[in-house]
């Protein structure tokens, strides 16, 4: 439940209930559990999934205000929400993913509120992007070390990577 007075809203009982229901669904910004070490791999993962990596975009689209109904990601303040170094645009989603460099690491910030469309497009906890990043990071590292690599798509959605060490 959010305090409507924080947003300067005075409401009758019915409006108060409706607005509080909206706030209960509102801002759920969290950090995606993914350790991004390579922006190149992340860009390839975005391309793989048909997402648009927006380099140097300084804000990402989200609910737009903190509703107070979920914890702010560790190391961030309410004022940090919506700000980023780069963003990821997801087709058919209203919201975007923000990429923030903080404490020596890249953090992916997203608002998983259902009508924002990110979770519908990328799965719970952004699993599709996490999988694509893992695949692309492994491929880049194998290539960097001079190995041949190819992938096999399985019927269950899993991807098997084959790495061949040069003779």
LOLUMTOR-475113 format. One record per residue: residue in three letters; x, y, z of N, C-alpha, C, O, CB in turn. Coordinates in nm, 2 decimals. Glycine has a CB too. Example, Ala and Ser with C-alpha at 12.3 -4.5 7.8 and 13.67 -1.06 7.14 Angstrom:
(r 'ALA' (1.32 -0.57 0.78) (1.23 -0.45 0.78) (1.32 -0.33 0.78) (1.42 -0.33 0.85) (1.13 -0.45 0.90)) (r 'SER' (1.28 -0.22 0.71) (1.37 -0.11 0.71) (1.29 0.00 0.79) (1.34 0.11 0.80) (1.41 -0.06 0.57)) 
end
This chain:
(r 'UNK' (0.09 -0.12 0.00) (0.00 0.00 0.00) (0.09 0.12 0.00) (0.18 0.13 0.08) (-0.10 0.00 0.12)) (r 'UNK' (0.06 0.22 -0.09) (0.14 0.34 -0.09) (0.07 0.45 -0.02) (-0.06 0.45 -0.02) (0.18 0.38 -0.23)) (r 'UNK' (0.14 0.55 0.02) (0.08 0.67 0.09) (0.06 0.77 -0.03) (0.15 0.83 -0.08) (0.17 0.73 0.20)) (r 'UNK' (-0.07 0.79 -0.06) (-0.10 0.88 -0.17) (-0.06 1.02 -0.14) (-0.04 1.10 -0.24) (-0.25 0.87 -0.20)) (r 'UNK' (-0.05 1.06 -0.02) (-0.01 1.20 0.01) (0.13 1.23 -0.03) (0.17 1.34 -0.06) (-0.02 1.22 0.16)) (r 'UNK' (0.21 1.12 -0.04) (0.35 1.14 -0.10) (0.35 1.19 -0.24) (0.44 1.26 -0.28) (0.43 1.01 -0.09)) (r 'UNK' (0.24 1.16 -0.31) (0.23 1.20 -0.45) (0.14 1.33 -0.46) (0.10 1.37 -0.57) (0.18 1.09 -0.53)) (r 'UNK' (0.10 1.39 -0.35) (0.02 1.51 -0.35) (-0.12 1.48 -0.40) (-0.19 1.56 -0.45) (0.08 1.61 -0.44)) (r 'UNK' (-0.17 1.36 -0.37) (-0.31 1.32 -0.41) (-0.40 1.32 -0.29) (-0.38 1.25 -0.19) (-0.30 1.18 -0.48)) (r 'UNK' (-0.51 1.39 -0.31) (-0.62 1.39 -0.21) (-0.73 1.32 -0.29) (-0.77 1.35 -0.40) (-0.67 1.54 -0.17)) (r 'UNK' (-0.79 1.22 -0.22) (-0.89 1.14 -0.29) (-1.01 1.10 -0.20) (-0.99 1.09 -0.08) (-0.83 1.02 -0.35)) (r 'UNK' (-1.13 1.08 -0.27) (-1.24 1.02 -0.19) (-1.21 0.88 -0.17) (-1.11 0.82 -0.22) (-1.37 1.05 -0.27)) (r 'UNK' (-1.30 0.81 -0.09) (-1.27 0.67 -0.05) (-1.26 0.58 -0.18) (-1.17 0.49 -0.18) (-1.38 0.62 0.03)) (r 'UNK' (-1.34 0.59 -0.28) (-1.34 0.50 -0.39) (-1.21 0.53 -0.47) (-1.14 0.43 -0.51) (-1.46 0.52 -0.48)) (r 'UNK' (-1.18 0.65 -0.50) (-1.06 0.69 -0.57) (-0.93 0.64 -0.50) (-0.84 0.59 -0.55) (-1.05 0.84 -0.60)) (r 'UNK' (-0.94 0.66 -0.37) (-0.83 0.62 -0.28) (-0.80 0.47 -0.29) (-0.69 0.43 -0.31) (-0.86 0.65 -0.13)) (r 'UNK' (-0.91 0.39 -0.30) (-0.89 0.24 -0.31) (-0.84 0.21 -0.45) (-0.74 0.13 -0.46) (-1.03 0.18 -0.29)) (r 'UNK' (-0.89 0.27 -0.56) (-0.84 0.24 -0.69) (-0.69 0.28 -0.70) (-0.61 0.20 -0.76) (-0.93 0.32 -0.79)) (r 'UNK' (-0.66 0.40 -0.66) (-0.52 0.44 -0.67) (-0.42 0.36 -0.59) (-0.31 0.33 -0.63) (-0.51 0.59 -0.63)) (r 'UNK' (-0.47 0.31 -0.47) (-0.39 0.23 -0.39) (-0.37 0.09 -0.45) (-0.26 0.03 -0.44) (-0.45 0.21 -0.25)) (r 'UNK' (-0.47 0.04 -0.52) (-0.46 -0.08 -0.60) (-0.35 -0.07 -0.71) (-0.27 -0.16 -0.73) (-0.59 -0.13 -0.66)) (r 'UNK' (-0.35 0.04 -0.77) (-0.25 0.07 -0.88) (-0.11 0.08 -0.81) (-0.02 0.02 -0.87) (-0.28 0.20 -0.95)) (r 'UNK' (-0.10 0.14 -0.70) (0.03 0.15 -0.64) (0.08 0.01 -0.59) (0.20 -0.02 -0.60) (0.03 0.24 -0.52)) (r 'UNK' (-0.01 -0.07 -0.55) (0.03 -0.20 -0.51) (0.09 -0.28 -0.62) (0.18 -0.37 -0.60) (-0.09 -0.28 -0.45)) (r 'UNK' (0.05 -0.25 -0.74) (0.11 -0.31 -0.86) (0.22 -0.24 -0.92) (0.29 -0.29 -1.01) (0.00 -0.33 -0.97)) (r 'UNK' (0.25 -0.12 -0.87) (0.33 -0.02 -0.93) (0.48 -0.06 -0.94) (0.52 -0.16 -1.00) (0.33 0.10 -0.86)) (r 'UNK' (0.56 0.02 -0.89) (0.71 0.01 -0.91) (0.77 -0.11 -0.84) (0.75 -0.13 -0.72) (0.78 0.14 -0.85)) (r 'UNK' (0.83 -0.19 -0.92) (0.90 -0.31 -0.86) (1.03 -0.32 -0.93) (1.07 -0.42 -0.99) (0.82 -0.44 -0.89)) (r 'UNK' (1.11 -0.21 -0.91) (1.24 -0.20 -0.97) (1.33 -0.29 -0.89) (1.34 -0.28 -0.77) (1.30 -0.06 -0.98)) (r 'UNK' (1.41 -0.38 -0.96) (1.50 -0.46 -0.90) (1.62 -0.48 -0.99) (1.62 -0.44 -1.11) (1.44 -0.60 -0.87)) (r 'UNK' (1.73 -0.53 -0.94) (1.85 -0.56 -1.01) (1.84 -0.70 -1.06) (1.82 -0.79 -0.99) (1.98 -0.53 -0.93)) (r 'UNK' (1.86 -0.72 -1.19) (1.86 -0.85 -1.25) (1.98 -0.93 -1.20) (2.09 -0.88 -1.21) (1.86 -0.85 -1.41)) (r 'UNK' (1.96 -1.05 -1.16) (2.07 -1.13 -1.11) (2.16 -1.18 -1.22) (2.15 -1.29 -1.27) (2.02 -1.25 -1.02)) (r 'UNK' (2.25 -1.09 -1.26) (2.34 -1.13 -1.37) (2.47 -1.04 -1.36) (2.46 -0.92 -1.35) (2.27 -1.10 -1.51)) (r 'UNK' (2.58 -1.11 -1.36) (2.70 -1.04 -1.35) (2.75 -1.01 -1.49) (2.80 -1.10 -1.56) (2.81 -1.12 -1.27)) (r 'UNK' (2.74 -0.88 -1.53) (2.78 -0.85 -1.67) (2.93 -0.80 -1.66) (2.96 -0.70 -1.61) (2.69 -0.74 -1.72)) (r 'UNK' (3.01 -0.88 -1.73) (3.15 -0.84 -1.74) (3.19 -0.79 -1.87) (3.29 -0.71 -1.89) (3.24 -0.96 -1.70)) (r 'UNK' (3.11 -0.82 -1.97) (3.14 -0.78 -2.11) (3.02 -0.71 -2.18) (2.91 -0.78 -2.20) (3.18 -0.91 -2.19)) (r 'UNK' (3.04 -0.59 -2.21) (2.93 -0.52 -2.28) (2.91 -0.57 -2.42) (2.80 -0.58 -2.47) (2.96 -0.37 -2.29)) (r 'UNK' (3.02 -0.62 -2.48) (3.02 -0.68 -2.61) (2.92 -0.81 -2.61) (2.84 -0.82 -2.70) (3.16 -0.72 -2.66)) (r 'UNK' (2.94 -0.89 -2.51) (2.85 -1.01 -2.49) (2.71 -0.97 -2.47) (2.62 -1.03 -2.52) (2.90 -1.10 -2.38)) (r 'UNK' (2.69 -0.86 -2.39) (2.55 -0.81 -2.37) (2.49 -0.76 -2.49) (2.37 -0.79 -2.52) (2.55 -0.71 -2.26)) (r 'UNK' (2.57 -0.69 -2.57) (2.52 -0.64 -2.70) (2.48 -0.75 -2.79) (2.38 -0.75 -2.86) (2.62 -0.54 -2.77)) (r 'UNK' (2.56 -0.86 -2.80) (2.53 -0.97 -2.88) (2.41 -1.04 -2.83) (2.33 -1.09 -2.91) (2.65 -1.07 -2.88)) (r 'UNK' (2.39 -1.05 -2.70) (2.27 -1.12 -2.64) (2.15 -1.04 -2.68) (2.05 -1.10 -2.71) (2.29 -1.12 -2.48)) (r 'UNK' (2.16 -0.91 -2.68) (2.04 -0.82 -2.72) (2.01 -0.85 -2.86) (1.89 -0.87 -2.90) (2.08 -0.67 -2.69)) (r 'UNK' (2.11 -0.85 -2.95) (2.09 -0.88 -3.09) (2.02 -1.01 -3.11) (1.93 -1.03 -3.19) (2.22 -0.87 -3.17)) (r 'UNK' (2.07 -1.11 -3.04) (2.02 -1.25 -3.04) (1.87 -1.26 -3.01) (1.80 -1.33 -3.08) (2.10 -1.34 -2.95)) (r 'UNK' (1.83 -1.17 -2.92) (1.69 -1.17 -2.87) (1.60 -1.07 -2.95) (1.48 -1.06 -2.92) (1.68 -1.15 -2.73)) (r 'UNK' (1.66 -0.99 -3.04) (1.59 -0.89 -3.11) (1.56 -0.77 -3.02) (1.47 -0.69 -3.04) (1.46 -0.94 -3.15)) (r 'UNK' (1.65 -0.74 -2.92) (1.64 -0.63 -2.83) (1.73 -0.52 -2.89) (1.83 -0.55 -2.96) (1.68 -0.66 -2.69)) (r 'UNK' (1.71 -0.39 -2.85) (1.79 -0.28 -2.90) (1.87 -0.23 -2.78) (1.82 -0.18 -2.68) (1.70 -0.17 -2.95)) (r 'UNK' (2.01 -0.24 -2.80) (2.10 -0.19 -2.70) (2.12 -0.04 -2.73) (2.17 0.00 -2.84) (2.24 -0.26 -2.70)) (r 'UNK' (2.08 0.05 -2.64) (2.08 0.19 -2.66) (2.20 0.25 -2.58) (2.19 0.29 -2.46) (1.95 0.26 -2.62)) (r 'UNK' (2.31 0.26 -2.65) (2.44 0.31 -2.59) (2.42 0.45 -2.55) (2.37 0.54 -2.62) (2.56 0.29 -2.68)) (r 'UNK' (2.47 0.48 -2.43) (2.47 0.62 -2.37) (2.33 0.68 -2.34) (2.32 0.80 -2.32) (2.55 0.71 -2.46)) (r 'UNK' (2.23 0.60 -2.35) (2.10 0.65 -2.31) (2.10 0.66 -2.15) (2.13 0.57 -2.08) (1.98 0.55 -2.35)) (r 'UNK' (2.07 0.78 -2.10) (2.08 0.81 -1.96) (1.96 0.78 -1.87) (1.97 0.79 -1.75) (2.12 0.95 -1.94)) (r 'UNK' (1.85 0.74 -1.93) (1.74 0.70 -1.85) (1.67 0.58 -1.91) (1.69 0.56 -2.03) (1.63 0.82 -1.84)) (r 'UNK' (1.60 0.51 -1.83) (1.52 0.39 -1.88) (1.38 0.41 -1.84) (1.35 0.47 -1.73) (1.58 0.26 -1.83)) (r 'UNK' (1.29 0.36 -1.92) (1.14 0.38 -1.89) (1.10 0.27 -1.78) (1.14 0.15 -1.79) (1.06 0.36 -2.02)) (r 'UNK' (1.03 0.32 -1.68) (0.98 0.24 -1.58) (0.85 0.30 -1.53) (0.80 0.39 -1.59) (1.08 0.22 -1.46)) (r 'UNK' (0.80 0.25 -1.41) (0.67 0.31 -1.36) (0.68 0.46 -1.34) (0.58 0.53 -1.35) (0.63 0.24 -1.23)) (r 'UNK' (0.80 0.51 -1.31) (0.82 0.65 -1.30) (0.82 0.71 -1.16) (0.86 0.82 -1.14) (0.71 0.72 -1.37)) (r 'UNK' (0.78 0.63 -1.06) (0.79 0.68 -0.92) (0.79 0.56 -0.83) (0.73 0.45 -0.86) (0.67 0.77 -0.88)) (r 'UNK' (0.86 0.57 -0.72) (0.87 0.47 -0.62) (0.75 0.46 -0.54) (0.71 0.56 -0.48) (1.00 0.49 -0.54)) (r 'UNK' (0.68 0.34 -0.54) (0.56 0.33 -0.47) (0.58 0.29 -0.32) (0.48 0.29 -0.25) (0.47 0.23 -0.54)) (r 'UNK' (0.70 0.25 -0.28) (0.72 0.21 -0.14) (0.68 0.07 -0.11) (0.68 0.04 0.01) (0.66 0.31 -0.06)) (r 'UNK' (0.64 -0.01 -0.20) (0.59 -0.14 -0.17) (0.68 -0.25 -0.19) (0.65 -0.37 -0.18) (0.46 -0.16 -0.25)) (r 'UNK' (0.81 -0.22 -0.23) (0.91 -0.32 -0.25) (1.04 -0.26 -0.22) (1.06 -0.13 -0.23) (0.91 -0.38 -0.39)) (r 'UNK' (1.14 -0.34 -0.18) (1.27 -0.28 -0.14) (1.34 -0.22 -0.27) (1.33 -0.28 -0.38) (1.36 -0.38 -0.08)) (r 'UNK' (1.42 -0.11 -0.25) (1.50 -0.05 -0.35) (1.62 -0.14 -0.36) (1.68 -0.19 -0.26) (1.54 0.10 -0.32)) (r 'UNK' (1.67 -0.17 -0.48) (1.79 -0.26 -0.49) (1.91 -0.20 -0.41) (1.93 -0.08 -0.40) (1.83 -0.27 -0.64)) (r 'UNK' (1.98 -0.30 -0.35) (2.09 -0.26 -0.26) (2.19 -0.17 -0.34) (2.23 -0.20 -0.45) (2.16 -0.39 -0.22)) (r 'UNK' (2.23 -0.07 -0.26) (2.33 0.03 -0.32) (2.27 0.14 -0.40) (2.34 0.23 -0.45) (2.43 -0.05 -0.41)) (r 'UNK' (2.14 0.14 -0.41) (2.07 0.24 -0.49) (1.98 0.32 -0.39) (1.93 0.27 -0.29) (1.99 0.18 -0.61)) (r 'UNK' (1.95 0.44 -0.43) (1.85 0.53 -0.36) (1.73 0.55 -0.45) (1.73 0.51 -0.57) (1.91 0.66 -0.32)) (r 'UNK' (1.62 0.60 -0.39) (1.50 0.63 -0.47) (1.54 0.72 -0.59) (1.48 0.71 -0.69) (1.40 0.69 -0.38)) (r 'UNK' (1.63 0.82 -0.56) (1.66 0.91 -0.67) (1.74 0.85 -0.78) (1.74 0.90 -0.89) (1.75 1.02 -0.61)) (r 'UNK' (1.80 0.73 -0.76) (1.88 0.66 -0.87) (1.78 0.59 -0.96) (1.82 0.56 -1.08) (1.97 0.56 -0.80)) (r 'UNK' (1.66 0.56 -0.92) (1.57 0.48 -1.01) (1.54 0.56 -1.13) (1.51 0.68 -1.13) (1.44 0.45 -0.93)) (r 'UNK' (1.55 0.49 -1.25) (1.52 0.55 -1.38) (1.64 0.60 -1.45) (1.64 0.64 -1.56) (1.42 0.65 -1.36)) (r 'UNK' (1.75 0.61 -1.38) (1.88 0.67 -1.43) (1.97 0.55 -1.47) (1.98 0.45 -1.40) (1.95 0.76 -1.34)) (r 'UNK' (2.05 0.57 -1.58) (2.14 0.46 -1.62) (2.25 0.52 -1.71) (2.25 0.64 -1.74) (2.06 0.35 -1.70)) (r 'UNK' (2.34 0.43 -1.75) (2.45 0.46 -1.84) (2.41 0.42 -1.98) (2.45 0.48 -2.08) (2.58 0.40 -1.80)) (r 'UNK' (2.34 0.31 -2.00) (2.29 0.26 -2.12) (2.15 0.20 -2.09) (2.12 0.18 -1.98) (2.39 0.15 -2.18)) (r 'UNK' (2.08 0.17 -2.20) (1.95 0.11 -2.18) (1.93 0.00 -2.28) (1.99 0.00 -2.39) (1.83 0.21 -2.19)) (r 'UNK' (1.83 -0.09 -2.25) (1.79 -0.19 -2.35) (1.64 -0.18 -2.37) (1.56 -0.18 -2.28) (1.83 -0.33 -2.29)) (r 'UNK' (1.61 -0.16 -2.50) (1.47 -0.15 -2.54) (1.42 -0.29 -2.59) (1.49 -0.36 -2.66) (1.45 -0.05 -2.66)) (r 'UNK' (1.31 -0.32 -2.53) (1.25 -0.45 -2.56) (1.12 -0.43 -2.65) (1.03 -0.36 -2.60) (1.21 -0.53 -2.43)) (r 'UNK' (1.12 -0.49 -2.77) (1.00 -0.47 -2.85) (0.87 -0.51 -2.78) (0.87 -0.61 -2.71) (1.02 -0.55 -2.99)) (r 'UNK' (0.77 -0.44 -2.81) (0.64 -0.46 -2.75) (0.63 -0.45 -2.60) (0.53 -0.48 -2.54) (0.59 -0.60 -2.79)) (r 'UNK' (0.73 -0.39 -2.54) (0.73 -0.36 -2.39) (0.72 -0.21 -2.37) (0.78 -0.14 -2.45) (0.85 -0.43 -2.32)) (r 'UNK' (0.66 -0.17 -2.27) (0.65 -0.03 -2.24) (0.78 0.02 -2.17) (0.83 0.12 -2.19) (0.52 0.01 -2.15)) (r 'UNK' (0.82 -0.07 -2.07) (0.94 -0.04 -1.99) (1.07 -0.08 -2.06) (1.07 -0.16 -2.16) (0.93 -0.10 -1.86)) (r 'UNK' (1.18 -0.03 -2.01) (1.31 -0.06 -2.06) (1.40 -0.12 -1.95) (1.36 -0.10 -1.83) (1.38 0.06 -2.13)) (r 'UNK' (1.51 -0.17 -1.98) (1.61 -0.22 -1.88) (1.72 -0.11 -1.88) (1.77 -0.07 -1.98) (1.67 -0.36 -1.91)) (r 'UNK' (1.76 -0.07 -1.76) (1.87 0.03 -1.75) (2.00 -0.05 -1.71) (2.00 -0.14 -1.63) (1.84 0.13 -1.64)) (r 'UNK' (2.11 -0.01 -1.77) (2.24 -0.06 -1.74) (2.32 0.04 -1.66) (2.35 0.15 -1.71) (2.32 -0.11 -1.87)) (r 'UNK' (2.36 0.01 -1.54) (2.42 0.11 -1.45) (2.56 0.05 -1.40) (2.57 -0.06 -1.36) (2.33 0.14 -1.33)) (r 'UNK' (2.66 0.13 -1.42) (2.79 0.09 -1.37) (2.81 0.14 -1.22) (2.81 0.26 -1.20) (2.91 0.14 -1.46)) (r 'UNK' (2.81 0.05 -1.13) (2.82 0.08 -0.99) (2.91 -0.01 -0.91) (2.90 -0.14 -0.93) (2.67 0.08 -0.93)) (r 'UNK' (2.99 0.04 -0.83) (3.09 -0.04 -0.75) (3.17 -0.13 -0.83) (3.19 -0.25 -0.79) (3.01 -0.11 -0.64)) (r 'UNK' (3.21 -0.09 -0.95) (3.30 -0.17 -1.03) (3.24 -0.28 -1.11) (3.30 -0.37 -1.17) (3.40 -0.23 -0.95)) (r 'UNK' (3.10 -0.28 -1.12) (3.03 -0.38 -1.20) (2.91 -0.32 -1.27) (2.86 -0.22 -1.23) (2.99 -0.50 -1.10)) (r 'UNK' (2.87 -0.39 -1.38) (2.75 -0.34 -1.45) (2.63 -0.41 -1.38) (2.63 -0.53 -1.36) (2.76 -0.38 -1.60)) (r 'UNK' (2.53 -0.33 -1.35) (2.40 -0.38 -1.30) (2.29 -0.35 -1.39) (2.28 -0.24 -1.44) (2.38 -0.32 -1.16)) (r 'UNK' (2.20 -0.45 -1.41) (2.09 -0.43 -1.50) (1.97 -0.41 -1.40) (1.93 -0.48 -1.32) (2.06 -0.56 -1.58)) (r 'UNK' (1.90 -0.29 -1.43) (1.79 -0.25 -1.35) (1.66 -0.26 -1.43) (1.66 -0.22 -1.55) (1.80 -0.11 -1.29)) (r 'UNK' (1.55 -0.32 -1.38) (1.43 -0.33 -1.45) (1.31 -0.32 -1.35) (1.32 -0.35 -1.24) (1.42 -0.46 -1.53)) (r 'UNK' (1.20 -0.28 -1.41) (1.08 -0.27 -1.33) (0.99 -0.39 -1.38) (0.95 -0.39 -1.50) (1.00 -0.13 -1.35)) (r 'UNK' (0.97 -0.49 -1.30) (0.90 -0.61 -1.35) (0.75 -0.60 -1.34) (0.68 -0.70 -1.35) (0.95 -0.73 -1.26)) (r 'UNK' (0.70 -0.48 -1.31) (0.55 -0.47 -1.31) (0.49 -0.53 -1.44) (0.54 -0.50 -1.55) (0.51 -0.32 -1.29)) (r 'UNK' (0.39 -0.61 -1.42) (0.33 -0.69 -1.53) (0.29 -0.61 -1.65) (0.31 -0.65 -1.77) (0.22 -0.76 -1.48)) (r 'UNK' (0.24 -0.49 -1.64) (0.19 -0.41 -1.76) (0.31 -0.34 -1.83) (0.29 -0.29 -1.93) (0.09 -0.31 -1.72)) (r 'UNK' (0.43 -0.35 -1.77) (0.54 -0.29 -1.83) (0.60 -0.38 -1.95) (0.66 -0.33 -2.04) (0.66 -0.27 -1.73)) (r 'UNK' (0.56 -0.50 -1.94) (0.59 -0.59 -2.05) (0.73 -0.66 -2.05) (0.75 -0.75 -2.14) (0.58 -0.52 -2.18)) (r 'UNK' (0.82 -0.63 -1.96) (0.95 -0.69 -1.96) (0.95 -0.83 -1.92) (1.01 -0.92 -1.99) (1.04 -0.61 -1.87)) (r 'UNK' (0.88 -0.86 -1.82) (0.87 -1.00 -1.77) (0.80 -1.09 -1.87) (0.84 -1.21 -1.89) (0.80 -1.01 -1.63)) (r 'UNK' (0.70 -1.04 -1.94) (0.63 -1.12 -2.04) (0.72 -1.15 -2.16) (0.71 -1.26 -2.21) (0.50 -1.04 -2.09)) (r 'UNK' (0.81 -1.05 -2.19) (0.90 -1.07 -2.30) (1.02 -1.15 -2.27) (1.07 -1.23 -2.35) (0.94 -0.94 -2.36)) (r 'UNK' (1.07 -1.14 -2.15) (1.20 -1.19 -2.11) (1.20 -1.30 -2.00) (1.30 -1.36 -1.97) (1.29 -1.09 -2.07)) (r 'UNK' (1.08 -1.33 -1.95) (1.06 -1.43 -1.85) (1.09 -1.38 -1.71) (1.14 -1.28 -1.69) (1.15 -1.55 -1.89)) (r 'UNK' (1.06 -1.47 -1.62) (1.08 -1.44 -1.48) (1.23 -1.41 -1.45) (1.31 -1.49 -1.50) (1.02 -1.55 -1.39)) (r 'UNK' (1.26 -1.31 -1.38) (1.40 -1.28 -1.34) (1.48 -1.25 -1.47) (1.60 -1.26 -1.47) (1.46 -1.39 -1.26)) (r 'UNK' (1.41 -1.22 -1.58) (1.48 -1.19 -1.71) (1.56 -1.31 -1.76) (1.67 -1.29 -1.81) (1.57 -1.07 -1.69)) (r 'UNK' (1.51 -1.43 -1.74) (1.59 -1.55 -1.77) (1.63 -1.56 -1.92) (1.74 -1.62 -1.94) (1.51 -1.67 -1.74)) (r 'UNK' (1.55 -1.51 -2.01) (1.59 -1.52 -2.15) (1.72 -1.44 -2.18) (1.81 -1.48 -2.25) (1.48 -1.48 -2.24)) (r 'UNK' (1.72 -1.32 -2.12) (1.84 -1.23 -2.14) (1.96 -1.29 -2.07) (2.07 -1.29 -2.12) (1.81 -1.09 -2.09)) (r 'UNK' (1.94 -1.35 -1.95) (2.05 -1.41 -1.87) (2.11 -1.53 -1.95) (2.23 -1.54 -1.96) (2.00 -1.46 -1.73)) (r 'UNK' (2.02 -1.61 -2.01) (2.07 -1.73 -2.09) (2.15 -1.68 -2.21) (2.25 -1.73 -2.24) (1.95 -1.81 -2.13)) (r 'UNK' (2.09 -1.58 -2.28) (2.15 -1.53 -2.41) (2.29 -1.47 -2.37) (2.39 -1.48 -2.45) (2.06 -1.43 -2.48)) (r 'UNK' (2.30 -1.39 -2.26) (2.43 -1.33 -2.22) (2.53 -1.45 -2.19) (2.64 -1.44 -2.23) (2.41 -1.24 -2.10)) (r 'UNK' (2.49 -1.55 -2.12) (2.58 -1.66 -2.09) (2.63 -1.73 -2.21) (2.75 -1.76 -2.22) (2.51 -1.76 -2.00)) (r 'UNK' (2.55 -1.75 -2.31) (2.59 -1.81 -2.43) (2.69 -1.72 -2.51) (2.79 -1.77 -2.55) (2.47 -1.84 -2.53)) (r 'UNK' (2.65 -1.59 -2.52) (2.74 -1.50 -2.60) (2.87 -1.48 -2.53) (2.98 -1.46 -2.59) (2.67 -1.37 -2.62)) (r 'UNK' (2.87 -1.47 -2.39) (3.00 -1.45 -2.32) (3.09 -1.57 -2.33) (3.21 -1.56 -2.35) (2.97 -1.42 -2.17)) (r 'UNK' (3.03 -1.69 -2.33) (3.11 -1.81 -2.35) (3.17 -1.82 -2.49) (3.28 -1.86 -2.50) (3.02 -1.94 -2.32)) (r 'UNK' (3.09 -1.79 -2.59) (3.13 -1.79 -2.72) (3.25 -1.69 -2.74) (3.35 -1.72 -2.81) (3.02 -1.76 -2.82)) (r 'UNK' (3.24 -1.57 -2.69) (3.34 -1.47 -2.71) (3.47 -1.52 -2.64) (3.58 -1.50 -2.69) (3.30 -1.34 -2.65)) (r 'UNK' (3.46 -1.57 -2.52) (3.58 -1.62 -2.45) (3.64 -1.73 -2.52) (3.77 -1.74 -2.53) (3.54 -1.66 -2.30)) (r 'UNK' (3.57 -1.83 -2.57) (3.62 -1.94 -2.65) (3.70 -1.89 -2.77) (3.81 -1.94 -2.80) (3.51 -2.04 -2.69)) (r 'UNK' (3.64 -1.80 -2.84) (3.70 -1.74 -2.96) (3.83 -1.66 -2.92) (3.93 -1.67 -2.99) (3.60 -1.64 -3.03)) (r 'UNK' (3.82 -1.59 -2.81) (3.94 -1.52 -2.76) (4.06 -1.61 -2.74) (4.18 -1.58 -2.76) (3.91 -1.44 -2.63)) (r 'UNK' (4.03 -1.73 -2.69) (4.13 -1.83 -2.66) (4.17 -1.92 -2.78) (4.25 -2.01 -2.77) (4.09 -1.92 -2.55)) (r 'UNK' (4.11 -1.89 -2.90) (4.14 -1.96 -3.02) (4.07 -2.09 -3.04) (4.11 -2.17 -3.13) (4.29 -1.98 -3.02)) (r 'UNK' (3.96 -2.11 -2.97) (3.88 -2.23 -2.99) (3.77 -2.21 -3.09) (3.73 -2.10 -3.11) (3.82 -2.28 -2.85)) (r 'UNK' (3.73 -2.32 -3.15) (3.62 -2.32 -3.24) (3.50 -2.35 -3.15) (3.50 -2.43 -3.06) (3.63 -2.42 -3.36)) (r 'UNK' (3.39 -2.28 -3.18) (3.27 -2.30 -3.10) (3.14 -2.29 -3.19) (3.13 -2.21 -3.28) (3.26 -2.19 -2.99)) (r 'UNK' (3.05 -2.38 -3.16) (2.92 -2.38 -3.23) (2.81 -2.42 -3.13) (2.84 -2.48 -3.03) (2.92 -2.47 -3.35)) (r 'UNK' (2.69 -2.39 -3.16) (2.58 -2.42 -3.07) (2.48 -2.51 -3.13) (2.46 -2.51 -3.25) (2.52 -2.29 -3.02)) (r 'UNK' (2.41 -2.58 -3.04) (2.30 -2.67 -3.08) (2.18 -2.63 -3.00) (2.18 -2.63 -2.88) (2.34 -2.82 -3.06)) (r 'UNK' (2.07 -2.60 -3.07) (1.94 -2.56 -3.00) (1.87 -2.69 -2.97) (1.84 -2.77 -3.07) (1.86 -2.46 -3.09)) (r 'UNK' (1.83 -2.71 -2.85) (1.76 -2.83 -2.81) (1.61 -2.81 -2.81) (1.57 -2.69 -2.81) (1.80 -2.89 -2.68)) (r 'UNK' (1.53 -2.91 -2.83) (1.38 -2.90 -2.83) (1.33 -2.83 -2.71) (1.22 -2.77 -2.71) (1.32 -3.03 -2.85)) (r 'UNK' (1.39 -2.85 -2.59) (1.34 -2.80 -2.47) (1.38 -2.65 -2.44) (1.35 -2.60 -2.34) (1.39 -2.88 -2.35)) (r 'UNK' (1.44 -2.59 -2.54) (1.48 -2.45 -2.53) (1.63 -2.43 -2.48) (1.68 -2.32 -2.49) (1.39 -2.38 -2.44)) (r 'UNK' (1.69 -2.54 -2.43) (1.83 -2.53 -2.39) (1.92 -2.52 -2.51) (1.89 -2.56 -2.62) (1.86 -2.66 -2.31)) (r 'UNK' (2.03 -2.46 -2.48) (2.13 -2.45 -2.59) (2.26 -2.52 -2.54) (2.31 -2.50 -2.43) (2.17 -2.30 -2.62)) (r 'UNK' (2.31 -2.61 -2.63) (2.43 -2.68 -2.59) (2.54 -2.62 -2.68) (2.53 -2.61 -2.80) (2.42 -2.84 -2.63)) (r 'UNK' (2.65 -2.58 -2.61) (2.77 -2.52 -2.68) (2.87 -2.63 -2.70) (2.90 -2.71 -2.60) (2.82 -2.40 -2.60)) (r 'UNK' (2.93 -2.64 -2.82) (3.04 -2.73 -2.85) (3.16 -2.65 -2.87) (3.17 -2.56 -2.95) (3.00 -2.82 -2.97)) (r 'UNK' (3.26 -2.68 -2.79) (3.39 -2.61 -2.81) (3.50 -2.71 -2.85) (3.52 -2.81 -2.79) (3.43 -2.54 -2.67)) (r 'UNK' (3.57 -2.67 -2.95) (3.68 -2.76 -3.00) (3.81 -2.69 -2.98) (3.83 -2.58 -3.03) (3.65 -2.79 -3.15)) (r 'UNK' (3.90 -2.76 -2.91) (4.03 -2.71 -2.89) (4.12 -2.73 -3.02) (4.11 -2.85 -3.07) (4.10 -2.77 -2.76)) (r 'UNK' (4.19 -2.63 -3.07) (4.27 -2.66 -3.19) (4.38 -2.77 -3.16) (4.43 -2.78 -3.05) (4.34 -2.53 -3.24)) (r 'UNK' (4.40 -2.85 -3.26) (4.50 -2.96 -3.25) (4.64 -2.90 -3.25) (4.74 -2.98 -3.24) (4.48 -3.06 -3.36)) 
end
